[in-house]
């Protein structure tokens, strides 16, 4: 007798209900934050290109803070190093949760999004290298087009109104989480130029205290917020980018639930801090970083200078090819079958959406060309242009399948028995079918009564017409 064939895994299949509920809550906040981010970016560009543009430069270059502690920083600097630490704190919690309770907890399931994310960062860097090498440009900006901005991507989805199935949204979110991890590593490894080992030692000690307090079960924001600020300040003064402190503290939080817990501490804190990150920290960073002077000549320069052209092509072409190619290859060699309700063009559309690289791309652009303000602004303009082109391309691809997405979304949301659980998750529950039988029998009885009334017969008369 022949041995049964191994059952092939399904890629982009239906999410477990708890994961779907968590995803819906997280993406709801990110979508609102993404719209605010979009508004802030547009406001910055308008502000920097109006007759009052000098006030924009004055505001973002205004310095404040305790100079004795090495923290007399400009508004733009506070936004990039301070506010983005909150963003990376949330990213650290997301990564921890994905590793212990989400899509990355199972090594077999994690292969696809991890390979897709790695290829989605390697391909844009390769495109950038190729373009700047051919044009004798600077290779310093190779990391600029490697990052995906999940908030901006979700804002695009909100604007075009695509009812993207939860499996595709989860894939995009997981991509962004892994993307953030590698972006953090890139910032820590390649953009740390000079270290103050004393400050770094104290920062590590502060993080150890943070971890120890968590393990001991100590509670209270009044303990962790001041300690977090101290850790951030020490990390900043050490020479390591200050956002690394946010990531480290996020990774330390427990993201598994104990018996009797509705939410883990990490999930609870993420729920509290995510609106602050998505609704305030990231939009303010965009407001003080995205303001670049744009004119017809400046826009044409984006496509003429090798560094800026490399960023645009890296985001638009490199991201799409990298994410799609990595996903297809991983699925091919792991023998994973694509969800029959979806097609590979759907994956290509999401891969194109990953080409929207805004927040982290702007940050890396500032770090890569720190000593050249003119080139820094041109790189920022390239990030804006590349992200816009990627958004338009992804929107077109998604709109082609919008009717199918709406149907899949309606199926996911349908709750005919009104018990708060989508019907698609209750097909193996006998009680659900009994409830539905009762509901349908009641509807059938009502239709029989209405038929009798329409025929002019008294209700309740079971005799022949």
SEVOVEX-467867 format. One record per residue (C-alpha): x, z, y; residue number from 1. Coordinates in steps of 0.1 Angstrom, whole numbers, plus 5000, padded with zeros to 4 digits. Example, Ala and Ser with C-alpha at 12.3 -4.5 7.8 and 13.67 -1.06 7.14 Angstrom:
BEGIN
+------+------+------+------+
|    x |    z |    y | resi |
+------+------+------+------+
| 5123 | 5078 | 4955 |    1 |
| 5137 | 5071 | 4989 |    2 |
+------+------+------+------+
This chain:
BEGIN
+------+------+------+------+
|    x |    z |    y | resi |
+------+------+------+------+
| 5000 | 5000 | 5000 |    1 |
| 5014 | 4990 | 5034 |    2 |
| 5022 | 5018 | 5058 |    3 |
| 4999 | 5019 | 5089 |    4 |
| 5013 | 5004 | 5120 |    5 |
| 5025 | 5028 | 5148 |    6 |
| 4998 | 5031 | 5174 |    7 |
| 5010 | 5016 | 5207 |    8 |
| 5008 | 5037 | 5239 |    9 |
| 4986 | 5025 | 5267 |   10 |
| 5001 | 5020 | 5301 |   11 |
| 4979 | 5028 | 5331 |   12 |
| 4952 | 5042 | 5309 |   13 |
| 4926 | 5067 | 5319 |   14 |
| 4940 | 5100 | 5333 |   15 |
| 4931 | 5134 | 5318 |   16 |
| 4904 | 5150 | 5339 |   17 |
| 4925 | 5179 | 5353 |   18 |
| 4952 | 5154 | 5363 |   19 |
| 4926 | 5131 | 5379 |   20 |
| 4911 | 5160 | 5399 |   21 |
| 4945 | 5171 | 5411 |   22 |
| 4953 | 5135 | 5420 |   23 |
| 4921 | 5130 | 5439 |   24 |
| 4927 | 5162 | 5460 |   25 |
| 4963 | 5153 | 5468 |   26 |
| 4956 | 5117 | 5477 |   27 |
| 4927 | 5127 | 5499 |   28 |
| 4950 | 5147 | 5521 |   29 |
| 4978 | 5121 | 5520 |   30 |
| 4953 | 5093 | 5530 |   31 |
| 4942 | 5112 | 5561 |   32 |
| 4978 | 5120 | 5568 |   33 |
| 4987 | 5083 | 5563 |   34 |
| 4961 | 5073 | 5589 |   35 |
| 4976 | 5098 | 5614 |   36 |
| 5010 | 5085 | 5605 |   37 |
| 4999 | 5050 | 5613 |   38 |
| 4984 | 5061 | 5646 |   39 |
| 5016 | 5080 | 5655 |   40 |
| 5038 | 5049 | 5647 |   41 |
| 5016 | 5026 | 5668 |   42 |
| 5016 | 5052 | 5696 |   43 |
| 5054 | 5054 | 5695 |   44 |
| 5058 | 5016 | 5697 |   45 |
| 5034 | 5013 | 5726 |   46 |
| 5049 | 5043 | 5744 |   47 |
| 5084 | 5028 | 5740 |   48 |
| 5073 | 4994 | 5753 |   49 |
| 5053 | 5003 | 5784 |   50 |
| 5064 | 5009 | 5820 |   51 |
| 5066 | 5047 | 5812 |   52 |
| 5091 | 5041 | 5784 |   53 |
| 5117 | 5062 | 5802 |   54 |
| 5095 | 5092 | 5797 |   55 |
| 5096 | 5085 | 5759 |   56 |
| 5134 | 5086 | 5759 |   57 |
| 5133 | 5118 | 5781 |   58 |
| 5110 | 5136 | 5758 |   59 |
| 5127 | 5128 | 5725 |   60 |
| 5162 | 5135 | 5739 |   61 |
| 5151 | 5169 | 5754 |   62 |
| 5172 | 5197 | 5739 |   63 |
| 5161 | 5232 | 5731 |   64 |
| 5169 | 5259 | 5706 |   65 |
| 5194 | 5288 | 5701 |   66 |
| 5228 | 5272 | 5708 |   67 |
| 5246 | 5303 | 5695 |   68 |
| 5232 | 5295 | 5661 |   69 |
| 5242 | 5258 | 5662 |   70 |
| 5205 | 5248 | 5667 |   71 |
| 5204 | 5234 | 5703 |   72 |
| 5188 | 5202 | 5691 |   73 |
| 5169 | 5173 | 5707 |   74 |
| 5132 | 5169 | 5700 |   75 |
| 5140 | 5138 | 5679 |   76 |
| 5165 | 5159 | 5659 |   77 |
| 5141 | 5188 | 5654 |   78 |
| 5116 | 5163 | 5641 |   79 |
| 5140 | 5146 | 5617 |   80 |
| 5158 | 5178 | 5604 |   81 |
| 5131 | 5204 | 5610 |   82 |
| 5097 | 5189 | 5605 |   83 |
| 5108 | 5167 | 5576 |   84 |
| 5120 | 5198 | 5558 |   85 |
| 5083 | 5206 | 5554 |   86 |
| 5077 | 5171 | 5540 |   87 |
| 5105 | 5175 | 5515 |   88 |
| 5093 | 5210 | 5506 |   89 |
| 5060 | 5194 | 5495 |   90 |
| 5080 | 5166 | 5477 |   91 |
| 5099 | 5193 | 5458 |   92 |
| 5067 | 5209 | 5446 |   93 |
| 5053 | 5175 | 5436 |   94 |
| 5084 | 5167 | 5417 |   95 |
| 5083 | 5201 | 5399 |   96 |
| 5047 | 5197 | 5390 |   97 |
| 5052 | 5162 | 5377 |   98 |
| 5081 | 5175 | 5355 |   99 |
| 5062 | 5204 | 5340 |  100 |
| 5025 | 5194 | 5341 |  101 |
| 5022 | 5158 | 5353 |  102 |
| 5031 | 5123 | 5342 |  103 |
| 5068 | 5131 | 5338 |  104 |
| 5064 | 5161 | 5314 |  105 |
| 5064 | 5138 | 5284 |  106 |
| 5097 | 5118 | 5282 |  107 |
| 5079 | 5089 | 5265 |  108 |
| 5052 | 5087 | 5292 |  109 |
| 5078 | 5092 | 5319 |  110 |
| 5099 | 5062 | 5309 |  111 |
| 5078 | 5036 | 5326 |  112 |
| 5074 | 5052 | 5361 |  113 |
| 5110 | 5064 | 5361 |  114 |
| 5125 | 5030 | 5351 |  115 |
| 5101 | 5013 | 5376 |  116 |
| 5113 | 5037 | 5404 |  117 |
| 5150 | 5033 | 5396 |  118 |
| 5147 | 4995 | 5395 |  119 |
| 5126 | 4997 | 5426 |  120 |
| 5155 | 5014 | 5444 |  121 |
| 5183 | 4994 | 5429 |  122 |
| 5169 | 4960 | 5436 |  123 |
| 5164 | 4965 | 5474 |  124 |
| 5199 | 4979 | 5476 |  125 |
| 5212 | 4948 | 5458 |  126 |
| 5192 | 4925 | 5480 |  127 |
| 5206 | 4943 | 5511 |  128 |
| 5242 | 4941 | 5498 |  129 |
| 5238 | 4904 | 5490 |  130 |
| 5224 | 4895 | 5525 |  131 |
| 5250 | 4916 | 5545 |  132 |
| 5279 | 4904 | 5524 |  133 |
| 5269 | 4868 | 5529 |  134 |
| 5265 | 4874 | 5566 |  135 |
| 5296 | 4896 | 5571 |  136 |
| 5275 | 4926 | 5581 |  137 |
| 5278 | 4963 | 5575 |  138 |
| 5269 | 4977 | 5541 |  139 |
| 5262 | 5012 | 5555 |  140 |
| 5225 | 5006 | 5555 |  141 |
| 5222 | 4998 | 5518 |  142 |
| 5199 | 5028 | 5512 |  143 |
| 5174 | 5021 | 5540 |  144 |
| 5151 | 4997 | 5521 |  145 |
| 5151 | 5018 | 5489 |  146 |
| 5124 | 5044 | 5499 |  147 |
| 5086 | 5042 | 5495 |  148 |
| 5063 | 5059 | 5519 |  149 |
| 5033 | 5071 | 5499 |  150 |
| 5013 | 5083 | 5530 |  151 |
| 5017 | 5049 | 5547 |  152 |
| 5008 | 5031 | 5515 |  153 |
| 4976 | 5051 | 5511 |  154 |
| 4968 | 5045 | 5548 |  155 |
| 4969 | 5008 | 5540 |  156 |
| 4946 | 5013 | 5511 |  157 |
| 4922 | 5033 | 5533 |  158 |
| 4922 | 5006 | 5560 |  159 |
| 4916 | 4977 | 5536 |  160 |
| 4890 | 4998 | 5516 |  161 |
| 4903 | 4989 | 5481 |  162 |
| 4887 | 5012 | 5455 |  163 |
| 4920 | 5013 | 5435 |  164 |
| 4915 | 5028 | 5400 |  165 |
| 4930 | 5063 | 5396 |  166 |
| 4955 | 5051 | 5371 |  167 |
| 4971 | 5027 | 5396 |  168 |
| 4970 | 5054 | 5423 |  169 |
| 4987 | 5079 | 5399 |  170 |
| 5013 | 5053 | 5391 |  171 |
| 5020 | 5047 | 5428 |  172 |
| 5022 | 5085 | 5435 |  173 |
| 5046 | 5091 | 5405 |  174 |
| 5067 | 5062 | 5418 |  175 |
| 5069 | 5078 | 5452 |  176 |
| 5078 | 5112 | 5437 |  177 |
| 5107 | 5098 | 5417 |  178 |
| 5116 | 5077 | 5447 |  179 |
| 5117 | 5108 | 5469 |  180 |
| 5140 | 5125 | 5443 |  181 |
| 5166 | 5097 | 5445 |  182 |
| 5162 | 5095 | 5482 |  183 |
| 5171 | 5133 | 5484 |  184 |
| 5201 | 5127 | 5462 |  185 |
| 5212 | 5097 | 5483 |  186 |
| 5209 | 5118 | 5515 |  187 |
| 5228 | 5148 | 5499 |  188 |
| 5256 | 5127 | 5484 |  189 |
| 5262 | 5098 | 5508 |  190 |
| 5253 | 5114 | 5542 |  191 |
| 5271 | 5147 | 5540 |  192 |
| 5303 | 5140 | 5560 |  193 |
| 5318 | 5175 | 5567 |  194 |
| 5310 | 5208 | 5550 |  195 |
| 5311 | 5243 | 5563 |  196 |
| 5316 | 5262 | 5530 |  197 |
| 5309 | 5296 | 5546 |  198 |
| 5274 | 5284 | 5558 |  199 |
| 5269 | 5266 | 5525 |  200 |
| 5277 | 5297 | 5505 |  201 |
| 5252 | 5318 | 5526 |  202 |
| 5226 | 5290 | 5521 |  203 |
| 5231 | 5291 | 5483 |  204 |
| 5228 | 5329 | 5484 |  205 |
| 5196 | 5327 | 5505 |  206 |
| 5181 | 5302 | 5480 |  207 |
| 5191 | 5326 | 5452 |  208 |
| 5172 | 5354 | 5469 |  209 |
| 5142 | 5331 | 5474 |  210 |
| 5143 | 5323 | 5436 |  211 |
| 5147 | 5360 | 5427 |  212 |
| 5118 | 5371 | 5448 |  213 |
| 5096 | 5344 | 5432 |  214 |
| 5106 | 5356 | 5397 |  215 |
| 5098 | 5392 | 5406 |  216 |
| 5064 | 5381 | 5417 |  217 |
| 5068 | 5392 | 5453 |  218 |
| 5040 | 5379 | 5475 |  219 |
| 5034 | 5374 | 5512 |  220 |
| 5041 | 5345 | 5536 |  221 |
| 5058 | 5370 | 5559 |  222 |
| 5086 | 5373 | 5533 |  223 |
| 5090 | 5337 | 5524 |  224 |
| 5085 | 5319 | 5557 |  225 |
| 5113 | 5338 | 5576 |  226 |
| 5136 | 5335 | 5545 |  227 |
| 5128 | 5297 | 5543 |  228 |
| 5137 | 5293 | 5580 |  229 |
| 5170 | 5312 | 5575 |  230 |
| 5178 | 5290 | 5545 |  231 |
| 5170 | 5259 | 5564 |  232 |
| 5192 | 5269 | 5594 |  233 |
| 5221 | 5278 | 5571 |  234 |
| 5218 | 5245 | 5552 |  235 |
| 5218 | 5226 | 5585 |  236 |
| 5249 | 5244 | 5597 |  237 |
| 5266 | 5237 | 5564 |  238 |
| 5267 | 5200 | 5570 |  239 |
| 5243 | 5192 | 5542 |  240 |
| 5211 | 5176 | 5555 |  241 |
| 5187 | 5204 | 5562 |  242 |
| 5158 | 5188 | 5543 |  243 |
| 5177 | 5196 | 5511 |  244 |
| 5168 | 5233 | 5516 |  245 |
| 5131 | 5223 | 5516 |  246 |
| 5134 | 5204 | 5484 |  247 |
| 5153 | 5232 | 5467 |  248 |
| 5127 | 5258 | 5476 |  249 |
| 5099 | 5235 | 5465 |  250 |
| 5115 | 5230 | 5431 |  251 |
| 5118 | 5268 | 5426 |  252 |
| 5080 | 5274 | 5427 |  253 |
| 5062 | 5279 | 5394 |  254 |
| 5038 | 5250 | 5387 |  255 |
| 5025 | 5260 | 5353 |  256 |
| 4993 | 5280 | 5351 |  257 |
| 4992 | 5314 | 5334 |  258 |
| 4961 | 5326 | 5315 |  259 |
| 4933 | 5333 | 5340 |  260 |
| 4948 | 5313 | 5368 |  261 |
| 4928 | 5285 | 5383 |  262 |
| 4959 | 5272 | 5401 |  263 |
| 4996 | 5278 | 5397 |  264 |
| 5015 | 5293 | 5427 |  265 |
| 5031 | 5259 | 5433 |  266 |
| 4998 | 5241 | 5433 |  267 |
| 4982 | 5268 | 5456 |  268 |
| 5011 | 5266 | 5481 |  269 |
| 5011 | 5228 | 5480 |  270 |
| 4974 | 5228 | 5488 |  271 |
| 4981 | 5250 | 5518 |  272 |
| 5012 | 5232 | 5531 |  273 |
| 5004 | 5196 | 5523 |  274 |
| 4979 | 5192 | 5553 |  275 |
| 5007 | 5206 | 5576 |  276 |
| 5031 | 5181 | 5562 |  277 |
| 5008 | 5151 | 5561 |  278 |
| 4988 | 5159 | 5592 |  279 |
| 5015 | 5172 | 5616 |  280 |
| 5051 | 5171 | 5604 |  281 |
| 5053 | 5135 | 5593 |  282 |
| 5032 | 5120 | 5622 |  283 |
| 5053 | 5139 | 5648 |  284 |
| 5085 | 5126 | 5631 |  285 |
| 5070 | 5091 | 5633 |  286 |
| 5061 | 5096 | 5670 |  287 |
| 5097 | 5104 | 5679 |  288 |
| 5115 | 5080 | 5656 |  289 |
| 5094 | 5048 | 5655 |  290 |
| 5096 | 5041 | 5692 |  291 |
| 5118 | 5010 | 5695 |  292 |
| 5117 | 4984 | 5722 |  293 |
| 5102 | 4952 | 5707 |  294 |
| 5101 | 4918 | 5724 |  295 |
| 5100 | 4883 | 5712 |  296 |
| 5138 | 4881 | 5712 |  297 |
| 5142 | 4915 | 5695 |  298 |
| 5118 | 4904 | 5667 |  299 |
| 5136 | 4872 | 5661 |  300 |
| 5169 | 4891 | 5660 |  301 |
| 5155 | 4911 | 5631 |  302 |
| 5156 | 4878 | 5610 |  303 |
| 5190 | 4868 | 5624 |  304 |
| 5212 | 4899 | 5620 |  305 |
| 5224 | 4904 | 5584 |  306 |
| 5218 | 4942 | 5584 |  307 |
| 5182 | 4939 | 5597 |  308 |
| 5174 | 4909 | 5575 |  309 |
| 5187 | 4928 | 5545 |  310 |
| 5163 | 4956 | 5553 |  311 |
| 5133 | 4933 | 5556 |  312 |
| 5141 | 4913 | 5525 |  313 |
| 5149 | 4945 | 5506 |  314 |
| 5115 | 4960 | 5514 |  315 |
| 5094 | 4929 | 5509 |  316 |
| 5112 | 4912 | 5480 |  317 |
| 5136 | 4938 | 5465 |  318 |
| 5109 | 4965 | 5461 |  319 |
| 5083 | 4941 | 5446 |  320 |
| 5108 | 4926 | 5421 |  321 |
| 5124 | 4959 | 5412 |  322 |
| 5092 | 4979 | 5406 |  323 |
| 5074 | 4950 | 5388 |  324 |
| 5104 | 4939 | 5368 |  325 |
| 5114 | 4975 | 5358 |  326 |
| 5078 | 4982 | 5347 |  327 |
| 5075 | 4950 | 5327 |  328 |
| 5108 | 4955 | 5309 |  329 |
| 5101 | 4992 | 5302 |  330 |
| 5066 | 4983 | 5288 |  331 |
| 5082 | 4954 | 5268 |  332 |
| 5108 | 4976 | 5251 |  333 |
| 5087 | 5007 | 5246 |  334 |
| 5059 | 4985 | 5232 |  335 |
| 5034 | 5000 | 5256 |  336 |
| 5002 | 4980 | 5260 |  337 |
| 4987 | 4975 | 5295 |  338 |
| 4952 | 4990 | 5300 |  339 |
| 4929 | 4961 | 5290 |  340 |
| 4908 | 4967 | 5322 |  341 |
| 4939 | 4958 | 5343 |  342 |
| 4962 | 4928 | 5345 |  343 |
| 4999 | 4924 | 5353 |  344 |
| 4990 | 4910 | 5388 |  345 |
| 4976 | 4945 | 5395 |  346 |
| 5010 | 4960 | 5388 |  347 |
| 5026 | 4934 | 5411 |  348 |
| 5002 | 4943 | 5439 |  349 |
| 5012 | 4980 | 5436 |  350 |
| 5048 | 4970 | 5435 |  351 |
| 5044 | 4951 | 5467 |  352 |
| 5027 | 4982 | 5482 |  353 |
| 5058 | 5001 | 5473 |  354 |
| 5076 | 4980 | 5498 |  355 |
| 5061 | 5001 | 5526 |  356 |
| 5092 | 5022 | 5534 |  357 |
| 5086 | 5042 | 5566 |  358 |
| 5094 | 5079 | 5569 |  359 |
| 5125 | 5082 | 5547 |  360 |
| 5137 | 5047 | 5555 |  361 |
| 5137 | 5056 | 5592 |  362 |
| 5155 | 5088 | 5585 |  363 |
| 5182 | 5071 | 5564 |  364 |
| 5185 | 5044 | 5591 |  365 |
| 5193 | 5071 | 5616 |  366 |
| 5219 | 5087 | 5593 |  367 |
| 5235 | 5054 | 5583 |  368 |
| 5241 | 5041 | 5618 |  369 |
| 5244 | 5074 | 5637 |  370 |
| 5272 | 5062 | 5660 |  371 |
| 5255 | 5029 | 5670 |  372 |
| 5222 | 5035 | 5689 |  373 |
| 5215 | 4998 | 5694 |  374 |
| 5219 | 4990 | 5657 |  375 |
| 5199 | 5021 | 5648 |  376 |
| 5169 | 5008 | 5669 |  377 |
| 5173 | 4973 | 5654 |  378 |
| 5172 | 4988 | 5618 |  379 |
| 5141 | 5008 | 5628 |  380 |
| 5125 | 4976 | 5640 |  381 |
| 5134 | 4959 | 5607 |  382 |
| 5118 | 4988 | 5588 |  383 |
| 5086 | 4984 | 5608 |  384 |
| 5086 | 4946 | 5603 |  385 |
| 5094 | 4948 | 5566 |  386 |
| 5068 | 4975 | 5560 |  387 |
| 5042 | 4955 | 5578 |  388 |
| 5049 | 4923 | 5558 |  389 |
| 5048 | 4943 | 5526 |  390 |
| 5015 | 4959 | 5536 |  391 |
| 4999 | 4925 | 5544 |  392 |
| 5012 | 4910 | 5511 |  393 |
| 4999 | 4939 | 5491 |  394 |
| 4966 | 4938 | 5509 |  395 |
| 4961 | 4902 | 5500 |  396 |
| 4970 | 4907 | 5464 |  397 |
| 4947 | 4938 | 5461 |  398 |
| 4918 | 4920 | 5479 |  399 |
| 4918 | 4893 | 5452 |  400 |
| 4908 | 4919 | 5426 |  401 |
| 4887 | 4941 | 5449 |  402 |
| 4854 | 4935 | 5430 |  403 |
| 4870 | 4944 | 5397 |  404 |
| 4885 | 4976 | 5413 |  405 |
| 4851 | 4986 | 5427 |  406 |
| 4835 | 4982 | 5392 |  407 |
| 4863 | 5003 | 5376 |  408 |
| 4860 | 5029 | 5403 |  409 |
| 4822 | 5031 | 5399 |  410 |
| 4826 | 5036 | 5362 |  411 |
| 4851 | 5064 | 5368 |  412 |
| 4828 | 5081 | 5393 |  413 |
| 4795 | 5078 | 5374 |  414 |
| 4779 | 5111 | 5366 |  415 |
| 4743 | 5104 | 5354 |  416 |
| 4738 | 5138 | 5339 |  417 |
| 4749 | 5154 | 5372 |  418 |
| 4771 | 5181 | 5356 |  419 |
| 4801 | 5175 | 5379 |  420 |
| 4821 | 5157 | 5352 |  421 |
| 4823 | 5119 | 5352 |  422 |
| 4804 | 5105 | 5322 |  423 |
| 4835 | 5085 | 5310 |  424 |
| 4851 | 5118 | 5301 |  425 |
| 4822 | 5131 | 5280 |  426 |
| 4817 | 5103 | 5255 |  427 |
| 4829 | 5126 | 5227 |  428 |
| 4807 | 5156 | 5238 |  429 |
| 4774 | 5159 | 5218 |  430 |
| 4759 | 5180 | 5245 |  431 |
| 4763 | 5152 | 5270 |  432 |
| 4745 | 5128 | 5248 |  433 |
| 4716 | 5153 | 5243 |  434 |
| 4713 | 5158 | 5280 |  435 |
| 4713 | 5120 | 5286 |  436 |
| 4686 | 5116 | 5258 |  437 |
| 4664 | 5142 | 5276 |  438 |
| 4669 | 5125 | 5309 |  439 |
| 4661 | 5090 | 5295 |  440 |
| 4631 | 5103 | 5276 |  441 |
| 4618 | 5119 | 5308 |  442 |
| 4623 | 5086 | 5327 |  443 |
| 4606 | 5067 | 5298 |  444 |
| 4576 | 5090 | 5300 |  445 |
| 4573 | 5086 | 5337 |  446 |
| 4574 | 5048 | 5334 |  447 |
| 4547 | 5049 | 5307 |  448 |
| 4525 | 5069 | 5331 |  449 |
| 4531 | 5045 | 5359 |  450 |
| 4523 | 5015 | 5336 |  451 |
| 4490 | 5032 | 5327 |  452 |
| 4482 | 5038 | 5364 |  453 |
| 4490 | 5001 | 5371 |  454 |
| 4467 | 4990 | 5343 |  455 |
| 4439 | 5011 | 5357 |  456 |
| 4438 | 5035 | 5328 |  457 |
| 4435 | 5073 | 5333 |  458 |
| 4468 | 5091 | 5327 |  459 |
| 4472 | 5107 | 5293 |  460 |
| 4448 | 5082 | 5276 |  461 |
| 4467 | 5070 | 5245 |  462 |
| 4439 | 5047 | 5234 |  463 |
| 4441 | 5009 | 5234 |  464 |
| 4438 | 4990 | 5267 |  465 |
+------+------+------+------+
